[in-house]
Every structure is written in structure tokens, then in C-alpha cells.
């Protein structure tokens, strides 16, 4: 891995969809504090497995985000709001 991508590029990628993604050397949005882009270090469907690998590696300061479906690709299911997804893990 190690390719530098924007978060929208990652979210559109089939490679990362449905997986937790570890990003290093992130650039953050000053207003929302959410990662805008970063170097993809690792990814996994299992958050615990990914965190274990990150703890055992030299990449201890990664942002870990879940790559679900893009908002614009999701069909509205109801007028009720769904729970807020997890934020970045630092």
C-alpha cells in the first residue's frame, strides 16, 4: 500500500469499500477536523485486526476510518436519520 489518495478517492474505490482504512501523513479539513487525504498504510474488514497490526508496526499515529458507501450512491431508505458512523481513530 502506501499510495497517497484523497478520502473521496478511497470511498469510491472497490478495494476499500466495507473496510477499515489506516491513513498516515493525513491532511485535515480545518473546519471539520476530518482527513482530506493521506497515505493508505493498511486496511481490513476487521477493526481489531487492523488496530493490532498498527500497534505492532511503526505506523502508530494513523487515522483509521471506515470506508462505507458514498453518500451520493446511497438510495434514501427513510426520513429517519441513521446513527452517526464512527469517526477517525488516532
Helices and strands as residue ranges (DSSP letters): E 4-6, H 7-12, E 19-28, E 35-44, H 47-56, E 63-67, G 71-73
